[in-house]
Amino acid sequence: MAIIIAVILDRHSRLSSADLKARLKGLNISDSIFDADQIAEFVDLMQVYEGAMYEISTKLEILDNEFQVRFSHDPVHHMERRLKSVNSIIGKLERKGLPIAVDSIRDNLFDVAGIRVICNYRDDVYSVSNYLSAQSDIQVLRVKDYIKKPKQNGYRSLHVIYAVPVFLSSGAHYTPVEVQFRTIAMDYWASLEHALRYKTDLPDAKLNEHSQTLLDCARSLQNIEVQMQNIHRDINGAPVVDQTPKTSD
């Protein structure tokens, strides 16, 4: 029996302490308190975020492998991991009107570490997210279900912020990781919508036209996915999944 392992794509290189320090020292921010001690603390914090991201992705790999062995079905098509860049972190603090400091990052930003989990079917989205949420060492901090309640532009995805322990010499540090669960169709739709939203050289009329077309496509894709899910259930004997995101007690 062939075992198919989910592909994991990293949207960043492994952390380099020297590179992070150089980037922070090169910043010209008047209200920053990134002195030498803060720079060292920031580097330590980013290493914890990276550890949390890899901890969650390992749990997802194990779940996917178990599904293959038990049910001969891989719910996860692939995963993408990313850490926010220094510039993205500082930009978000500025947009929120927050101090540019390590404590401000730790207390207010919950998406520094992120994983995008691309599933084959809508049932898979809820199966994988619920099994992950049920693990005893994980806390569910926030759930936003844009599949059941899509955004106004048609965007669909299940966003869950987990807190997972990262064990250091000083003990366990529960660290947030944002995980976005979506199907293949939801993902390629979101990629195109993202490209349209950030393409600034199109006339407003053309942008509006494409936005409306994408909204129509989102509705069509939703209907197609339901039909394909039903076929998958019939031919593979797949059970109907409880599509209610689980939260921590």
N, C-alpha and C positions, 0 to 999 in steps of 0.2 A: 504493500500500500504506500503510495507516494504521500509524503508529508510536505505541505506547502507552508512556508513561513512568511508571515506578513513582512512586506518590505518597509523599512524605516528610512525616511529621508530627513537628514539634518539640515536645517536652514542656517546653521552657524558652524564655525569651527570650534573645537574644544577650547575652553577658556585658557587664555594666556594671561597670567598675572602681570607680567611685564607690559603687555599690550594695553591692558585695562588701566594700569597706573599711568602710562604715557598719555592715553586719551584723556583721563581725568585732569592731569596736570596741564594739558593743553587747552582746557576749557577756560573761557573768559566770562565768568558769571559773577556779577557783583554780589549777589546775596547768597552765594554758595558758601558752605562751611566745610568744603572739601580740603581740609588741611592734611598733613601727612597721616595723622591718625585716622581721619575720616576716609582717606583713600584706601588705607589698609583694611578698614572695616567694610568698605564697599566691595572690595575684591573678595573678602571672606563671604559677604552676603551673596554675591553672584555665584560663588562656588556652591553655596547651599542650595540656591535655586536650581543650578544645573544638576546637583545630586537628586533633588526632588523630581525633576523632570525625567531623569533616567530611572528613578524608582517606579514612577507611574508607568512609563513605557514598558518596563520589564514585566510588570503585573499584566499589562495588556497583551504582551506576547504570550505569556503563560496561559491566559484565558483563551486566546486564539488557538493555541496548540491543543488545549484540552478539548475545545469544540471539534477540532479536526479528528482527534482520536475517538471521541465519544459519539459524534454525530456525522462524521465524514463531511463536515461543512466548515469552511473558513469564514467567519463573520466579518473579519477585518481584511479589507483589500490592501490597504497600506496605511502607514502613519507618517506624519511629518512633525518634527520637533524643532522648536526655535526658542532662543532667549532674546528678549528685547535688547537692542543695542543701547549703548550709553546715551546717544543722542535721542533715541526714542523715549527712553525713560525720563530724561530731563524735559523733553518736549511735552510729555504727558503731565508732569508735575506743573509745568508752567501753564498749560491750558486749564488745569484745575485750580490754579492760583495757590498752589501749595509750596512750602519751603523746599528748596533744593538741598536735601540732606538725607543721610542714610536712614534715619528714623522715619522720615516722611515716606520714603520708598517702602519700608517694611510695614508701616501702618496703613498705607492708603492704596498701594498698587497690588492687585491680585492676579495680574496677567503678565508678570515679568517672565515667568516660565510658561510655555504653552505647548500643547500637543493637539494636532488635528488628526482625528481618527476617521478614516474613510471606510465606510462599511458597504457591503453589497446590497443589503435590503434594509428597509425601514425597521422591520422586526429586529434586525441585527443591532441597529443603533440602540434600541431600548434594552435588548438582552445584555449587550456588553456593558453599557453604562450602569445598569442595575446590578449586575454581578460585581462590578468594580465598587459601586457604592456600598454594597453589603459587606465588604471586607472589614474585619474588626479593627485594623490599624489605620483606617482612612476615615477622615471626617468630610462630610459634604457641607460646604459653606454656602453655596448659592446655586440655584438651578434656574435657567431661563430656557423654556421650551418654545423655540421659534418654528418648530415643525407643526405643532398643534395650533399655534397662534403665530403665523408668519408675520414678518415685518411688512410695513406698508408697501415697500418696493418689491415684495415677493420673496425675500430672503428667508431660507429655511435652514435650521440647524439646531442641535441641542447643545447648549452651553452649560457645563458644570464646572464649578470651582471646587477642587478637592484640596484638603490639607493632608499632607503625608509626612511621617516622621523621617528626618534625615539624622542619622546617628553619627555624632562627632565625639571627640574626646571629652567635650563638655556636657554630653548627654544628647537627648533627642530634641530636635528642633522641628516642630510642625510647620511646614512651609506650603504656601498655596501654589497650585498649578491649575491653569485654566485648560480644560479639555473640551474641544469642539467635536461633537459626533455628527456625522452627516453621511448621506449616501453618495455614491459616485455621481449621480445626476445632480444632487444638491451642490456638490463640489464644483463640477464644471460650470454650472450656472453661476455660482458665487464668484468664480474666477473671472468670468466674462463681465459680470456686473461691476466687480472691483476695477477692472481695466477701464470700463466705460466711465466710472465715477471719477477716476483720476486722470482721464484724458481731457486736457483743458483746451485743445485746439479745435474742437468741434463746435459748430454754431449751436446756439441754444435750441433751435427748432429740431436739429438732428439729434441732439442729446435727449430731448423730450420724446422724440419718435422712437429711438432705441430703448429708452426706459420703459415706454408703454409696451413695446414688443417683448422685452424681457419679462415684464409682469405677466403678459399673456403666456409666455413660454413656461413660467414658473407654475401657473395653474395647469397647463397641459402636462407638464412633467409630473406633477403631483398625481394626476389621474392615471397616467401611464404606470407610475411606480406602484400604485395600489393594485392595478391589474396584474403586473408582473409578480408582485408579492403573492397574490392569490394563486397564480400558476405555480410558483415555487413551493407554496404550502402543499398543493395537491400532488405534484410529482415527486416531492421528496419527503412527504409525510411530516413536514415541519409543523410544530404546534403553533396555535395562535398565541402571540406573546402579549403579556400585560404591558401596554404602552403608557404606563404611568411612571415618570422618573422617581426613583427612590431617593429619599433624603435621610439624613442621620436623625436618630431619635433625640 
